[in-house]
Amino acid sequence: SRGPRRAGAAATRTAFRHRLVVVTGAGSGIGRATARAFAAHGAEVICADIDLAAAERTALEISRRGLGAHARQVDVSRAEDMERFAAAVRDEHGTPDIVVNNAGVAVAGPFLDHEVADWRRVLDVNLWGVIHGCRLFGRQMVERGEGGHIVNVASLAAFAPSRLLPAYSTSKAAVKMLSDCLRAEFAGRGIGVSVICPGFVSTPIASNAIYRETDRSLGEKALRRRGYPPERVAAHILRALHRNTAVVPVNAEGKIGYALSRISPGLLR
Ligand code: ADP
């Protein structure tokens, strides 16, 4: 049984060979893990982040292993910046096959403590960032006519109301609905739309948001113990795409959920 197993592993490692994948928020957490995972499975990855140095670190980690990665600076919340970014990707690398709209921010606190600026920032990055990504890259994919797949990273907060994350939860619920609307529109065009809803993930966004006003080191300890590692979220994204899963419910641990549309078979090697 060694032969077939080796062949199977090889097929998996090259599942995304020659595919161009854009990941936003690739400088940290889920985005970084997802960029690394796609590269490890053969894809050429554009690591985009508002923090160029962080994006460059991820791209360097990937290219040190002999895999293809490029770093780019973009603020996903700004329409003109995203237009410039999307045009540069198309002109320099081509239309991406897969786009992971992942960049996000969180503000913690009760509704009455949220300033207008807090609401604007969270909605601008988490919702508008995804809207821009879907508009610009969705249009490129439609124009190319060879299909594609968009993965939007929402959160279980989209389903579970949280007293301390009103703006964040609202933004993620909107991302979930936007993804569902888009899936229906893109269904006939060979473009899949998935929305992945991780629960409590061990990344800076969670420790900063939830423990900002309490004891940071206590928060980090709790996250290490209870949080879901970002690498596992990335593995879920790739596995779900690779298995051509249509819809997978929230898992038994209640830590992750998906609504995935069928990936076009031509995207997988
Ligand atoms: P998580 O992976 O849990 O979402 P992180 O805070 O680890 O949380 O990662 C979020 C990433 O998104 C960071 O690298 C951050 O720099 C990036 N990011 C935040 N805001 C923007 C933005 N406006 N444009 C692009 N990237 C952003």
Boltz pocket constraint, residues with backbone or C-beta under 6 A from the ligand:
constraints:
  - pocket:
      binder: B
      contacts: [[A, 24], [A, 25], [A, 26], [A, 27], [A, 28], [A, 29], [A, 30], [A, 31], [A, 48], [A, 49], [A, 50], [A, 51], [A, 54], [A, 74], [A, 75], [A, 76], [A, 77], [A, 102], [A, 103], [A, 104], [A, 105], [A, 125], [A, 201], [A, 203], [A, 204], [A, 205], [A, 206], [A, 230]]
      max_distance: 6.0
